Amino acid sequence: MSISALLACTSFYSALYLFYFYFAKQQHPLLLILAVVLLIFAYIITPAAHQKERRHFNNTLNYENWFTLPLYTWWRLFSLPVRFLLSKLFD
């Protein structure tokens, strides 16, 4: 289980949700800046293809037939923390 893989997925999907939230609901510039920072963070902690850590990184969410849910389910799972925080801040 790679913590960096889970952090990269959470950062990436949270950034996508922040982009959506910025353009669809709340035009607050801090949301856009935070989304860009999360995308850069996800890029930095993702190992390159030739690095040894990449194999462990790729195997984190691959458990044969377990966790082969559609992309929409991963989107909902990994954007849950940021959706919860935004609901507390803006509602």
C-alpha positions as CSV (number, residue, x, y, z in Angstrom):
1,M,0.0,0.0,0.0
2,S,1.6,3.2,-1.2
3,I,0.7,6.3,0.8
4,S,2.1,8.5,-1.9
5,A,-0.3,6.9,-4.4
6,L,-3.3,7.6,-2.2
7,L,-2.1,11.1,-1.6
8,A,-1.6,11.7,-5.4
9,C,-5.1,10.3,-6.2
10,T,-6.7,12.4,-3.4
11,S,-4.9,15.5,-4.5
12,F,-5.7,15.0,-8.2
13,Y,-9.4,14.4,-7.7
14,S,-9.7,17.1,-5.1
15,A,-8.1,19.6,-7.6
16,L,-10.6,18.5,-10.2
17,Y,-13.5,19.0,-7.8
18,L,-12.1,22.4,-6.8
19,F,-12.0,23.5,-10.5
20,Y,-15.6,22.4,-10.8
21,F,-16.7,24.1,-7.6
22,Y,-15.0,27.3,-8.7
23,F,-16.6,27.5,-12.1
24,A,-20.0,26.1,-11.1
25,K,-20.8,27.4,-7.7
26,Q,-18.4,29.8,-5.9
27,Q,-16.1,32.2,-7.8
28,H,-13.5,32.5,-5.0
29,P,-9.9,32.8,-6.4
30,L,-8.4,30.9,-3.4
31,L,-10.2,27.8,-4.7
32,L,-8.5,28.1,-8.1
33,I,-5.1,28.6,-6.5
34,L,-5.6,25.6,-4.2
35,A,-6.6,23.5,-7.2
36,V,-3.4,24.4,-9.0
37,V,-1.3,23.7,-5.9
38,L,-2.9,20.3,-5.5
39,L,-2.2,19.4,-9.1
40,I,1.4,20.4,-8.8
41,F,1.6,18.4,-5.5
42,A,0.2,15.3,-7.2
43,Y,2.7,15.6,-10.1
44,I,5.6,16.0,-7.7
45,I,4.8,12.9,-5.6
46,T,4.1,10.6,-8.6
47,P,7.3,8.7,-9.4
48,A,8.5,8.6,-13.0
49,A,8.0,5.5,-15.1
50,H,11.7,4.5,-14.9
51,Q,11.9,4.7,-11.1
52,K,11.9,1.6,-8.9
53,E,9.0,3.0,-6.7
54,R,6.7,3.2,-9.7
55,R,5.8,-0.5,-9.6
56,H,4.7,-0.3,-5.9
57,F,2.9,3.0,-6.7
58,N,0.9,1.3,-9.6
59,N,0.0,-1.8,-7.6
60,T,-1.6,0.2,-4.8
61,L,-5.2,0.3,-6.2
62,N,-4.9,-2.9,-8.2
63,Y,-6.2,-5.9,-6.2
64,E,-7.1,-8.3,-9.0
65,N,-10.9,-8.1,-9.2
66,W,-11.3,-6.0,-6.1
67,F,-11.4,-2.2,-6.5
68,T,-12.0,-2.4,-10.2
69,L,-14.8,0.1,-9.9
70,P,-15.5,2.7,-12.6
71,L,-13.7,6.0,-12.7
72,Y,-16.8,7.7,-11.4
73,T,-16.5,5.8,-8.1
74,W,-12.9,6.7,-7.7
75,W,-13.8,10.3,-8.3
76,R,-16.5,10.2,-5.6
77,L,-14.2,8.4,-3.1
78,F,-11.1,10.6,-3.5
79,S,-12.9,13.9,-3.7
80,L,-14.8,13.2,-0.5
81,P,-12.5,15.1,1.8
82,V,-12.6,18.3,-0.2
83,R,-16.3,18.0,-0.7
84,F,-16.8,17.7,3.0
85,L,-14.6,20.7,3.7
86,L,-16.3,22.9,1.1
87,S,-19.7,22.0,2.4
88,K,-18.7,23.1,5.9
89,L,-17.1,26.3,4.6
90,F,-19.6,27.5,2.0
91,D,-23.0,26.2,3.2
